[in-house]
Amino acid sequence: MTYLDPLADLIRSCLPPAARPPEGSEDLFRLYAVLLRAKGERVTDEDVHDAWSAWMQTVDDGHASLVPFEDLSPETRASDAPYADAIREAARRLGGRSGMTRGGRPRG
């Protein structure tokens, strides 16, 4: 377990009940934790899609949604929104943009 894992768990806990993350998505949520640290409340749906794409390349490099965000259908774009919302909510719960103290510990 690293400093990213508690942040990944926090993001997961901020998802709405209807969101169903894929099985074996621990590495995906670590990427979302990086977005939390780097962008905090400024994270976008496109950022989430880019992180998902990086993860999906390791899972299924032929997945139909491995295209730039702007090339996705509106329905597929909408599937990134709950994850971006969860990252922003995690940032708010941590009290700011990045979610981490200078010492590398989660705030809160």
Summary of the structure (lengths in Angstrom):
residues: 108
radius of gyration: 13.4
end to end distance: 18.9
largest distance: 41.1
contacts: 304
relative contact order: 0.21
helix: 58%
strand: 2%
